[in-house]
């Protein structure tokens, strides 16, 4: 490995590690990933890497992995200087500057899709992506204004497993659902409402989409009306809802094991 020792924390190549916060990207579609676990998953999945900033301990431990990759710049620094570069305290010893994987067109997604409607939390996006990877649901569809799955926090919460997924960003949920229906998908909405089907009783087709709504407001009536079926997770009468990421996991597990 050709390690570049950081002698000046204000080196132009290191500015990206301070500049790119949670859901920020530059004109090159760059992102920053934090922690060895996240970085190593991204490396193993072939994400394009522009640089790594890490301590000697990280390079010593993962030398074999890094030697397999063509990484232009490997910066070595103390943890103290890394904290000065990013501008806050960190609990890890490795960061990576990479380039976002390009989104996938609708027609090239897999048979099982999770679709997000007005999700606002990067943490929820990351948590849903991690569960998707674990359960084998390989396609994520979400609005362009939502937290990006390659945002810094979403990446960290997903443990880098978002790189296992195909993703697509849509402008309009109504036209997107109509397009998916024409491709043979059945659209299910995850919502608690009268007339919904209990999760345990759902008949799962080969091609399906599960829509998950806003963390507080849920799915709007207009969106519910374009769905083929509304599904409810059976809960105690005095509990109104679950966290959206937990609900997503429960529904995906049932759909994957009953399809």
Buried (B, 14 or more C-beta within 10 A) or exposed (E): EEBBEBEEBEEEBBEBBBEBEBBEBEEEBBBBBBBBBBBBBBBEBEBEBBBBBBBEEBBEBBEEEBEEEEBEBBBBBEBEBBBBBBEEEBEBBBBBBBBBBEBBEBEEBEBBBBBBBBBBBBBBBBBBBBBBBBBEBBBBBBBEEBBBBBBBBBBBBBBBBBBBBBBBBBEEBEEBBEBBBEEEBBBBBBBBEEEBEEBEEBEBBEBBBBBBBBBEEBBBEEBBEBBBEBBBBEEEEEEEBBEBBBBBBBBBBBBBEEB
